[in-house]
Amino acid sequence: MINKILQHYLNVDASHEQYRHLTILLASILTVTVCMIGFLGFNINTGRYPILIVAESVGVILCFASLYSLLIKKQVKLASFMFLFMVTGICFLVMMFVGNRSYSLALSVIAPIFSVFLLGFRLGSLFSLLYLIAFSWLCISHIGVWKEAAFNTISFIQMTMIYVIVFILACFYEFSRIASHRLLRESNKKLAELASTDALTGLRNRRYLEDILLNESENRFFAMVDVDDFKKVNDQYGHDEGDAVLKKIAELMSDSIGSSGVVARWGGEEFALLFSGSLEENFEDKIRAMQARIESYDFKLPRNITVSVGAGIFHPDNHKSSLLTIDSALYEAKSSGKNCLKVSYD
Ligand SMILES: Nc1nc2c(ncn2[C@@H]2O[C@H](COP(=O)(O)OP(=O)(O)OP(=O)(O)O)[C@@H](O)[C@H]2O)c(=O)[nH]1
């Protein structure tokens, strides 16, 4: 219900940064409003403390005023302050006029919990400290004046009410803590996904592939793919067209390689393929099929798009020199007319 009210009036859902504060505030106002109406009814019925009838009437009005400033005026701070002053103020008045009869002094425990929850750590602690000073003054000035407290039905109702309020706040705190953790986990997952994905092509990026290579323990077949004369595509048909070509090439490469390995964008118009199977497999045929697929694809441009590929074995214990060897194979493919595959088995 709290979620629905927040969504309806404040357009706030679980991902909002103030969600936790708002749920606690709204739940507290609603709970205290019901308690306050109950106490007002009780005091009107018994007629014992006319001053409390006035204070609780003011309290009920302030509860509605807090609700109004929160949901209609959308003034969260004002609602928090108004509500906190009202709750702790009424509790203080009750302690003042009822004294230690009916275990009323236990109402003081509400102050630190509400103040820290509603005003935050710093302001809440300050408010709580001032409240403690006022409470201490009240108690010390009545030592020897207040008589012993009898435990009766009213005491029991009062203690139960305090217990329920503290319990509800503790539950809200725990629920919202779990919700915040869930949101944090989800956003960390999204961030990790973004950090390892190339924004243009949607392929894995170089960082992702480098991580795999660094943790690799076996020799793997690795290939570097470079789009031929890509600068001309950009120069002749524009950068947007160039981007579209890169995206399509990424798609064709992923389709061709499938589950045989990882396709990543290495940077610019360069891609990389890390094959996962054993070195006995015929990866060269797979790469040639991929090249043929790209060459025959209709990019709707007046020129053909082709890719050159340099490939070789990636040795995990010789990381840098493996990549240099594969890069040299790519260079050889480029210098021997492009649109071909050169493999170095060094
Ligand atoms: N549209 C587009 N162009 C890019 C992107 N990244 C790099 N480029 C361009 O890719 C081109 C690469 O040019 P070169 O390194 O000269 O290579 P090339 O023209 O493909 O020539 P060869 O490699 O010898 O075949 C440059 O014009 C870059 O601006 C990108 O994300 N989008």
The ligand as a MOL file (V3000), in Angstrom:
LIG
                    3D

  0  0  0     0  0            999 V3000
M  V30 BEGIN CTAB
M  V30 COUNTS 32 34 0 0 0
M  V30 BEGIN ATOM
M  V30 1 N 32.5870 5.2080 -38.6800 0
M  V30 2 C 33.5400 4.8530 -37.8300 0
M  V30 3 N 34.8240 4.9140 -38.1890 0
M  V30 4 C 35.7990 4.5250 -37.3320 0
M  V30 5 C 35.4760 4.0700 -36.0380 0
M  V30 6 N 36.6350 3.7680 -35.4090 0
M  V30 7 C 37.6380 4.0070 -36.2810 0
M  V30 8 N 37.1290 4.4650 -37.4480 0
M  V30 9 C 37.8440 4.8590 -38.6640 0
M  V30 10 O 38.4870 3.7400 -39.2040 0
M  V30 11 C 39.4380 4.2380 -40.1080 0
M  V30 12 C 40.6740 3.3440 -40.0500 0
M  V30 13 O 41.5170 3.7790 -41.0490 0
M  V30 14 P 42.9220 3.1580 -41.3140 0
M  V30 15 O 43.5890 2.8260 -40.0070 0
M  V30 16 O 43.6570 4.1120 -42.2100 0
M  V30 17 O 42.6490 1.8130 -41.9970 0
M  V30 18 P 41.9300 1.4340 -43.3650 0
M  V30 19 O 41.3870 2.6300 -44.0880 0
M  V30 20 O 40.9120 0.3930 -43.0040 0
M  V30 21 O 43.0940 0.8340 -44.2030 0
M  V30 22 P 43.6600 -0.6380 -44.1010 0
M  V30 23 O 43.6080 -1.0410 -42.6810 0
M  V30 24 O 45.0560 -0.5320 -44.6160 0
M  V30 25 O 42.8010 -1.4600 -44.9550 0
M  V30 26 C 39.7440 5.6870 -39.6980 0
M  V30 27 O 39.2470 6.5610 -40.6870 0
M  V30 28 C 38.9360 5.8550 -38.4150 0
M  V30 29 O 38.4130 7.1590 -38.3050 0
M  V30 30 C 34.1010 4.0430 -35.6590 0
M  V30 31 O 33.7200 3.6720 -34.5510 0
M  V30 32 N 33.1740 4.4350 -36.5720 0
M  V30 END ATOM
M  V30 BEGIN BOND
M  V30 1 1 1 2
M  V30 2 2 2 3
M  V30 3 1 2 32
M  V30 4 1 3 4
M  V30 5 2 4 5
M  V30 6 1 4 8
M  V30 7 1 5 6
M  V30 8 1 5 30
M  V30 9 2 6 7
M  V30 10 1 7 8
M  V30 11 1 8 9
M  V30 12 1 9 10
M  V30 13 1 9 28
M  V30 14 1 10 11
M  V30 15 1 11 12
M  V30 16 1 11 26
M  V30 17 1 12 13
M  V30 18 1 13 14
M  V30 19 2 14 15
M  V30 20 1 14 16
M  V30 21 1 14 17
M  V30 22 1 17 18
M  V30 23 2 18 19
M  V30 24 1 18 20
M  V30 25 1 18 21
M  V30 26 1 21 22
M  V30 27 2 22 23
M  V30 28 1 22 24
M  V30 29 1 22 25
M  V30 30 1 26 27
M  V30 31 1 26 28
M  V30 32 1 28 29
M  V30 33 2 30 31
M  V30 34 1 30 32
M  V30 END BOND
M  V30 END CTAB
M  END
